[in-house]
Amino acid sequence: MRSFLENQFCSEKSGELDARVRMQWADGQICFQIQDGAISFAEDSDPELTIYFKDSEDAKGLISGKSDPVHAFMNGHLRANGHLIWVFQTMAALSGKTNTAAT
């Protein structure tokens, strides 16, 4: 999951987000911090925000944009311990790199 998140992280989309986050699912979790346009990982980040997913594949689908996070949230497949704005800011920061190639 760490390499997936590192590959998905986009500093341009992270904006001013400054948060310690735990993503948790039935059989695992990962902790990280987004700060100053960078992502870093830690075993236990003393999170300010925990985002709950059904399983790691569900998390990857939501993060990569294959599943709609608003729909998942409305149907209880995506939950958090608060800071709803941070949930969507985190999902945006992890939504993939911007395309910088010239057309």
KOLTIMAR-737018 format. One line per field, with one value per residue: x, y, z of N, C-alpha, C, O in turn. Coordinates in steps of 0.02 Angstrom, whole numbers, plus 50000, padded with zeros to 5 digits. Atoms other than C-alpha are relative to their C-alpha. Layout:
N
nX = X, ...
nY = Y, ...
nZ = Z, ...
caX = X, ...
caY = Y, ...
caZ = Z, ...
cX = X, ...
cY = Y, ...
cZ = Z, ...
oX = X, ...
oY = Y, ...
oZ = Z, ...
END
This chain:
103
nX = 50042, 49957, 49977, 50059, 50014, 49945, 50010, 50061, 49996, 49988, 49989, 50040, 50070, 50004, 50015, 49975, 50016, 49950, 50037, 49977, 50056, 49998, 50050, 50009, 50048, 50013, 49941, 49938, 50002, 49938, 49999, 49957, 50011, 49994, 49980, 49956, 50000, 49964, 50029, 49951, 50032, 49977, 50036, 50058, 49994, 50045, 50039, 50053, 50054, 50000, 50048, 50015, 50021, 50019, 49938, 49948, 50019, 50050, 49962, 49965, 50050, 50024, 49944, 49981, 50055, 50042, 50063, 50018, 49997, 50062, 50048, 49978, 50014, 50073, 50022, 49966, 49941, 49945, 50016, 49943, 50012, 50011, 49963, 50024, 49964, 49935, 50008, 50002, 49936, 49953, 50016, 49977, 49926, 49980, 50037, 49955, 49958, 50026, 49966, 49961, 49975, 50026, 50045
nY = 49940, 49941, 49981, 49976, 49931, 49957, 49990, 49962, 49934, 49942, 49943, 49943, 50008, 50002, 49933, 49980, 50053, 50016, 50047, 50068, 50040, 50073, 50035, 50064, 50046, 50059, 50039, 49961, 49927, 49964, 49933, 49954, 49929, 49956, 49934, 49962, 50030, 50063, 50054, 50041, 50057, 50017, 50058, 49974, 49928, 49965, 49965, 49951, 50023, 50070, 50015, 50072, 50032, 50070, 50039, 49962, 49993, 49947, 49938, 49986, 49980, 49932, 49953, 49995, 49971, 50052, 49997, 49932, 49992, 49971, 50055, 50047, 49969, 49999, 50069, 50028, 50039, 49956, 49964, 49966, 49980, 49928, 49961, 50021, 49962, 50032, 50064, 49986, 49971, 50057, 50039, 49961, 50002, 50068, 50019, 50011, 49945, 49959, 50011, 49942, 50009, 49951, 50029
nZ = 50000, 49998, 50067, 50035, 49978, 50024, 50071, 50010, 49968, 50043, 49957, 50023, 49977, 49926, 49976, 49934, 49953, 49950, 49958, 49987, 50022, 49999, 50041, 49966, 50030, 49958, 49980, 50002, 49996, 50017, 49971, 50037, 49990, 50057, 49975, 50044, 50066, 50000, 49961, 49964, 49968, 49933, 49972, 49963, 50010, 49955, 50052, 49989, 50042, 50020, 50053, 49997, 50061, 49993, 50008, 50035, 50071, 50000, 49990, 50063, 50050, 49984, 50008, 50071, 50039, 50031, 49963, 49982, 49927, 49973, 49999, 49948, 49936, 49990, 49989, 49942, 50017, 49984, 49938, 49969, 49931, 49998, 50050, 50066, 50051, 50007, 50036, 50071, 50019, 50002, 50060, 50058, 50001, 50019, 50061, 50057, 50024, 50054, 50064, 50017, 50068, 50049, 50050
caX = 50000, 50144, 50213, 50036, 50009, 50182, 50144, 49972, 50026, 50021, 50101, 50010, 49842, 49888, 49872, 49890, 49842, 49940, 49876, 49929, 49819, 49784, 49697, 49623, 49534, 49479, 49652, 49775, 49817, 49945, 49995, 50064, 50079, 50047, 50137, 50221, 50172, 50255, 50200, 50297, 50259, 50271, 50221, 50107, 50079, 49962, 49833, 49723, 49615, 49572, 49488, 49404, 49385, 49309, 49474, 49635, 49566, 49417, 49539, 49642, 49485, 49426, 49598, 49632, 49463, 49390, 49257, 49165, 49213, 49054, 48946, 49050, 49032, 48844, 48828, 48938, 49084, 49198, 49199, 49308, 49327, 49292, 49369, 49263, 49349, 49517, 49450, 49412, 49573, 49672, 49581, 49620, 49805, 49810, 49711, 49863, 49995, 49948, 49992, 50134, 50170, 50153, 50013
caY = 50000, 50119, 50112, 50132, 50290, 50359, 50334, 50413, 50564, 50731, 50876, 51003, 50931, 50924, 51112, 51175, 51009, 50976, 50818, 50654, 50519, 50336, 50233, 50078, 49926, 49755, 49674, 49819, 50002, 50130, 50293, 50445, 50633, 50759, 50922, 51056, 50966, 50803, 50634, 50538, 50373, 50316, 50161, 50260, 50440, 50484, 50528, 50679, 50591, 50407, 50352, 50182, 50069, 49896, 49821, 49875, 49844, 49956, 50090, 50077, 50090, 50246, 50328, 50290, 50358, 50191, 50213, 50373, 50431, 50534, 50384, 50271, 50395, 50410, 50219, 50193, 50115, 50260, 50327, 50441, 50496, 50677, 50816, 50777, 50916, 50832, 50666, 50741, 50845, 50685, 50590, 50732, 50733, 50546, 50553, 50540, 50647, 50792, 50773, 50892, 50828, 50955, 50927
caZ = 50000, 50037, 49860, 49791, 49895, 49851, 49666, 49683, 49787, 49697, 49788, 49678, 49732, 49917, 49931, 50108, 50187, 50347, 50429, 50508, 50432, 50465, 50331, 50409, 50339, 50406, 50405, 50402, 50409, 50353, 50435, 50346, 50355, 50218, 50251, 50145, 49984, 50035, 50102, 50235, 50320, 50501, 50599, 50715, 50665, 50811, 50678, 50677, 50549, 50525, 50364, 50369, 50217, 50194, 50132, 50048, 49872, 49912, 49973, 49813, 49705, 49795, 49794, 49611, 49557, 49501, 49635, 49681, 49859, 49880, 49833, 49947, 50090, 50066, 50067, 50221, 50127, 50171, 50348, 50451, 50631, 50586, 50483, 50330, 50232, 50266, 50201, 50032, 50031, 50069, 49932, 49810, 49859, 49826, 49664, 49552, 49474, 49363, 49181, 49144, 48968, 48829, 48705
cX = 50044, 50022, 49941, 49986, 50055, 49992, 49939, 50006, 50019, 50008, 49959, 49928, 49994, 49987, 50033, 49986, 50060, 49966, 50037, 49940, 50014, 49945, 49996, 49947, 50000, 50064, 50065, 49989, 50066, 49993, 50047, 49983, 50007, 50013, 50048, 50006, 50037, 49962, 50056, 49961, 50030, 49959, 49937, 50006, 49959, 49953, 49950, 49937, 50009, 49945, 49993, 49974, 49981, 50061, 50049, 49983, 49947, 50035, 50035, 49951, 49975, 50055, 50016, 49945, 49956, 49933, 49989, 50000, 49936, 49946, 50018, 49984, 49925, 49972, 50037, 50061, 50065, 49980, 50062, 49981, 49990, 50037, 49981, 50035, 50068, 49996, 50003, 50064, 50053, 49988, 50023, 50076, 50025, 49969, 50043, 50036, 49964, 50041, 50036, 50029, 49969, 49956, 50016
cY = 50063, 50021, 50025, 50073, 50048, 50015, 50044, 50072, 50054, 50062, 50061, 49996, 50000, 50068, 50017, 49947, 49986, 49954, 49934, 49955, 49926, 49975, 49930, 49959, 49937, 49966, 50040, 50075, 50028, 50070, 50044, 50072, 50035, 50070, 50032, 49967, 49935, 49949, 49962, 49948, 49986, 49940, 50023, 50076, 50041, 50043, 50050, 49979, 49925, 49991, 49925, 49975, 49928, 49955, 50041, 50010, 50055, 50068, 50020, 50024, 50070, 50051, 50010, 50029, 49949, 49995, 50073, 50008, 50029, 49946, 49950, 50028, 49997, 49930, 49965, 49958, 50038, 50039, 50033, 50019, 50074, 50034, 49981, 50037, 49968, 49934, 50014, 50035, 49945, 49959, 50037, 49997, 49932, 49978, 49995, 50063, 50040, 49987, 50063, 49997, 50053, 49965, 50027
cZ = 50000, 49930, 49957, 50017, 49976, 49925, 49985, 50024, 49949, 50043, 49979, 50025, 50076, 50030, 50066, 50054, 50045, 50050, 50007, 49990, 50010, 49954, 50029, 49964, 50042, 50023, 49996, 50005, 49975, 50027, 49960, 50019, 49933, 50028, 49950, 49931, 49995, 50042, 50033, 50039, 50068, 50024, 50036, 49999, 50049, 49958, 50027, 49963, 49987, 49949, 49998, 49932, 50015, 49997, 49959, 49926, 49993, 50007, 49935, 49946, 50011, 49988, 49926, 49956, 49965, 50035, 50022, 50076, 50030, 50004, 50055, 50069, 50015, 50015, 50057, 49985, 50012, 50062, 50026, 50071, 50008, 49944, 49929, 49943, 49987, 49962, 49925, 49975, 49994, 49937, 49937, 49994, 49977, 49934, 49937, 49979, 49946, 49938, 49980, 49929, 49955, 49949, 49931
oX = 50027, 50016, 49950, 49975, 50040, 50004, 49939, 49971, 50064, 49959, 49937, 49898, 49938, 49966, 50093, 49993, 50116, 49934, 50071, 49888, 50070, 49887, 50047, 49897, 50038, 50068, 50118, 49932, 50115, 49940, 50101, 49932, 50052, 49974, 50092, 50060, 50057, 49923, 50107, 49903, 50090, 49903, 49882, 50047, 49954, 49954, 49920, 49882, 50064, 49887, 50042, 49930, 50000, 50071, 50032, 50000, 49948, 50017, 50032, 49967, 49967, 50042, 50029, 49955, 49911, 49884, 50037, 49960, 49918, 49912, 49974, 49962, 49905, 49920, 50029, 50085, 50119, 49931, 50118, 49922, 49994, 50063, 50025, 50049, 50090, 50041, 50040, 50084, 50095, 50036, 50048, 50102, 50080, 49972, 50016, 50015, 49925, 50101, 50005, 50066, 49910, 49969, 49984
oY = 50113, 50080, 50071, 50114, 50104, 50072, 50080, 50116, 50046, 50086, 50100, 50048, 50004, 50073, 50005, 49961, 49977, 49978, 49911, 49964, 49902, 49995, 49896, 49986, 49932, 49946, 50010, 50099, 49991, 50100, 50022, 50085, 50020, 50097, 49998, 49966, 49915, 49967, 49948, 49958, 49998, 49930, 49997, 50104, 50102, 50104, 50042, 50001, 49904, 50010, 49888, 50006, 49900, 49912, 50095, 50062, 50093, 50116, 50078, 50070, 50108, 50105, 50067, 50042, 49968, 49971, 50110, 49976, 50012, 49940, 49927, 49991, 49980, 49924, 49904, 49922, 50010, 50077, 50018, 50020, 50101, 50001, 49965, 50007, 49961, 49916, 49981, 50025, 49946, 49941, 50006, 49988, 49928, 49920, 49990, 50119, 50013, 49972, 50114, 50041, 50070, 49908, 50008
oZ = 49969, 49913, 49916, 49973, 49956, 49904, 49935, 49999, 49909, 50072, 50022, 50039, 50102, 50088, 50075, 50113, 50021, 50097, 49961, 50022, 49998, 49961, 50038, 49941, 50090, 50081, 49990, 50012, 49968, 50025, 49939, 50052, 49894, 50067, 49923, 49902, 49940, 50087, 50001, 50057, 50079, 50001, 50025, 50035, 50041, 49962, 50079, 49979, 49969, 49960, 49992, 49902, 50066, 50040, 49935, 49897, 49944, 49972, 49915, 49908, 49964, 49960, 49905, 49897, 49928, 50006, 50032, 50110, 50086, 50055, 50091, 50113, 50071, 50047, 50065, 50029, 50007, 50060, 50006, 50089, 50063, 49899, 49889, 49891, 49930, 49925, 49889, 49918, 49949, 49903, 49890, 49939, 49950, 49916, 49882, 49993, 49907, 49942, 49964, 49909, 49961, 49929, 49882
END
